[in-house]
Amino acid sequence: LFPYSSKGAMMDNRFATALVIACVLSLISTIYMAASIGTDFWYEYHTLSPAENVSEAGRSIWEEFVSEEADEKTYTDALFRCNGTVGLWRRCITVPKNSHWYSPPENDMTTNCISFSLSDQFMEKYIEPGNHNSGTDLNRTYLWRLQFLLPFVSVGLMCFGALIGLCACACRSLYPAIATGVLHFLAGLCTLGLVGCYVAGIELLHKKLPLPDDVRGEFGWSFCLACVSAPLQFMAAALFIWAARTNRKEFTLLKAYRVA
């Protein structure tokens, strides 16, 4: 029995190591997803002279940007001209602290943000942004809705998987770890779908509203956090499933050995 017991102890250590690594990966990916959802740097616009652009139009840019009636073209033009950033929940522009028409441009800039309302998240996108008579652009409409819903589904699946994992610990069983792994795999698919929907939506938007010559656009660090979170979720899922399946196999072999 001693050789097999030593092997069983070695296998138990492997299971424990795999589970600890999977839990750490799951925690990191959850933190990354939460930070990604809550920040406003999914996409960033950089223009050469934001202060001059704002001073030319006075306060009208900001007033149009925060207006409840602001359409997609209105706030996108402001993002182009004022070093804007866009998140899943908010859009921001950088303006001088004193942007009155009678005041000279200042170098002291401030970032002001406005949140997308729930109706904005589900609002139809138009074939020609800003033109409500041009018809609904179904591709951009559903991409926008998916990029709003998928991150919450992803985080919810991981939290539910963590709850199952806690129940497994309480029951001193590895079998529920398979369900935890499957949930993390589904969460990874949701995160991957979120990243794909966001990239596709930005590309389609820029085909409708091309970037001006003096404006450069790039994906921000919030987007990068979501990109990193997806593979972490897949790795955690693989470790959970491997640990549970291998432990079940070892338990079956041990039981057969004892019966023999």
N, C-alpha and C positions, 0 to 999 in steps of 0.2 A: 504493500500500500504506500510505502514512503515515496517511491519514485513518482507515482501518480499524484500523490498529495502535493509534492513539490511542483509538479507541472500545474496542478490546479491553482496553487498559490501564485505561480508566475502568471497564469492566465487572468486571475483576479486582478493582479496589479495592472495588467494591460487594459482590462476593462475600465478600471478606476481611472487610469491615465487618460484613456480615450474620452471618458465622460467629463472629466475635469476640463480637458482641452475644448470639448464641444460646448460646455457651459460658458467658458471664457469667450469663445468665438461668438456664441449667441448673445452674450451681454454686450460685447463690443459692437456687433452689428445693430443691436437695438438702440444703443446710444447714438451710433452714426445716423440711423434712420430718423430718430427723434430730432437730432440736431439739424438734419437736412430739411425735415418738414418745417421746423420752426424758424429757419433763417431765410434771408431774402436774396441770396447770391447764386441762384440757379443759372441765370444768364446776366451778363454785364455788358453795357455799352460804354465805350470810351470815345469822347469827342475832343477835338483839339482845343476848343475855346468855349467851354460851357458858360463862363461868366458873361462873355460878350453876347452870346446867343440869348441869354435870359434878359439882359439889359435892353436888347433891341425890342423884345416883345412885351417888356414890362411885367406886370403881375398877371397878365392874361394867361400865360402858360400854366402857372400854378393853379389859377382859378379853374381853368379847363381841366387840368389834370385831376383835381379833387372833386370836380362836379359829379353828382350822381348821374347826370346825363352824358358823361364822357363815354364815347364809344371806343372801339378798339383802335381805330386810326388816330384818334385824338391823343390818347395816352401813349401810344407807341411813338408818335412823332415827338412828344415831350421826352420820352426815354432816349430817343436818338440824340436830341439836342442838349440834354442836361445830365450826361453821365449816369443814365438810369440803370437800375438793377431790378430784376424780376424774380420773385419767389413763387411758391405754390399758393400763398395766401396774400401776399402784398406786393406792391410795386413802389419803387422809390426813385426820386430824382435828386440831384445835387444842385442847389441854388445858392446865390449869395444871401447872407443873412438879411441884408438890406437891398431888396430888389425893386424899390419904387422907381417909377419912370424918371423922376426928377433927380435921382441919386446916381453918382458915378459908380461903375462896377467896382466891386471889392474883391480882394483876394481871400477873405474869410468866408468859407463855404460851409453850408450845413446840408444834411441829408434829411429830406422830408418824405414820409411814406403814407400811403393810403391802402387800406385793406380791400381785397376783393370780397364783395358780399356773397352770400350763398346763392343769390339769384345770378350774380355775375359768373359763378362757377358753372352754372347750368344754362347760361345764355347761349343762344344760337350764334355761330360765326357765319359771316356772310362771304360770298364769293369775292366781292370787292369790299374790303374792310371799310366801314363807315357808310356804306351805301346799303340801306335796308331794303332797297328794291331790287337788289342784284340776285337775290335767292340765297338759300341756305347752303353753306359749304359743310356737307355731312362729315367729311373726313376730319376737318379741323375741329368741328363741334364735338365729335365723340372722342377724339384724341385729348381735347382739353378736359372733358369730363372724366376720362379714365385716369389722367395724370393727377386729378384731384382725389379720386376714390382709391386707387391702387395702394398708395403709401399707408393709408389707414387700415386697409385689409392686411397688408404685410405685417404691420406692427401688431395688429390684433391676433393674427395667426401665431406670431412668436410668443406673445403673452399667454395665449391659450396653451401653447406647447410647454411653456415654463410651468404653468399650473399643473399640467399632466405630469411633468417631471417631478414636481414637489410631491404629488400623490404617489408617484413611483418610489420616491425616497422613503415616504412614510410607510409604504407597504413592503419595503426592502425587496423590490423586484425590478429587474431590468426590462421586463417585457413591455411595459408602457413606453419605453424609450423609442420603440419603433414608431408609435404614433407621434411622439415628439419630433422624430426625424422627418416623418412625412410632412408634418405641419411646417417645419423649417424649410423643407424643399419647396412647398407651395408658396411660402413667404418669399423665397428667393426668386421664384418665377414671377410673382407680383412685382417685386422690386425691379427685376430685369424688364418686365413689361412697362413699368413706370418710366425707366430710363429711355426705352425705345420710343414710347409715346411722346415724351418731352422733346427728344431730338427731332422726331418727325414733325411735331407741331411747330417748332422753331423754324425748321427748314421751309415748311409750307408757308409760314407767315412771311418770311423774308423773300419768298418768290412773289408774294402779293405786294409787300412793302419793302423794296430793296433798301439796303443800308446806303445812306449818303456817302459820298467820296471821303469825307473827313471823319467818318465814324467807323470804329472797329468794334465788332462784337465777339464775345468769347464765353464759353461755359465757365461758371464760377465754382468756388470751392464747395458750395452746398450740393451742387450737381455731382461733384467728385465724391463726396461722402456717400451718396446713394449708389454710385458706381462701385465703390469699395464694399459697401454693405452686402450687395448681392452675392459675390463669391464667398464671403464669410458665412452667409446663411447656408449656401450649398455645402461648404466644408463641414459646418456643424451638423447638418442633416446626415451627411455621409458617416460621420463618426457615431452619431446616435444609432443609426440603423445597423452599422457594423457591430457595435458593442452589443446591441440587443440580440441580433441574429447569432453571432458567434457564441455568446454566453448561453443561449438556448441550445445550441449544438453541443457545447461542452457539457452542459447539464445532462443532456440526453445520453451522451457517452459515459459520463460518470455513473448515471443510474443503471445503465446496462452493465457496466463493469461490476457494480456492487451486487446486482442480481446474479451475475455469473459467479 
